[in-house]
Amino acid sequence: MDENVSLAQLARRLEDVVGELRGLPVDVERLEDGELVRQQILRAAGSARELRAMHPVGSPDTGRREQRSRRDVLDALQGGLAMRTIVHSGVLDDPRKAARLKELHAAGDLHRIIDEPIQQLLVFDRSVAFVRITPVAHSPGALLIRQQSLISILIDLFEQTWARAREVTAPVYRLSPREREVLALIAEGRSNGAIARALSITEAAVGKHVAGVFAKLELSASEDDNRRVLAVLAYLRGAVR
């Protein structure tokens, strides 16, 4: 299913549900206090068997708070909580956060990475969800949702995002902005000459950028492999940033 169509369908479903619930009691609680949010999350985690989570950025915790947070997750995993977490690729730009993410992934909190913007979301089992009140990283307050129709839509959103995301263990190759432009044009099937004309640079410069792409993607010359095709495949898989 086309990703844009599926997200549009989710939006329509959400509108339909909100319309159906208009005028009826809705089980959504507004939590303004950060400590209260934390307590409610810990309470939900204490009895849950499954957690779906999305995080636009890494944890803001440092020092002892970070150690306690990591210990809480490891204890939950040892207690049998099945966890899947989607994080924004920007987290990998911080070596400390990237190391923590990979540690938790190895311990059983399965992570996937996505480049598109996402919002803070926690869904415990199919019974309770937490959504940040203001869609800004680390902003205080959350909506505590127990309304089953809304939770079903949030779970659908998570699962579709999970399906598009890449494994955290997949290699991510960082190219320069110009190298990404060149690779995008290669993916369109253009020759070096056509790329040079499109970017208003010399064909020799294109050749240097193509060589840089091959080097960063670790694609050595081989009679058996077409490096341009392999580079495009890496680009389409989302392994290139």
Helices and strands as residue ranges (DSSP letters): H 3-21, E 28-31, H 34-47, E 50-55, H 63-78, E 82-88, G 89-93, H 95-107, E 109-114, E 121-124, E 128-132, E 142-145, H 148-164, E 166-167, H 177-187, H 192-199, H 203-216, H 227-236
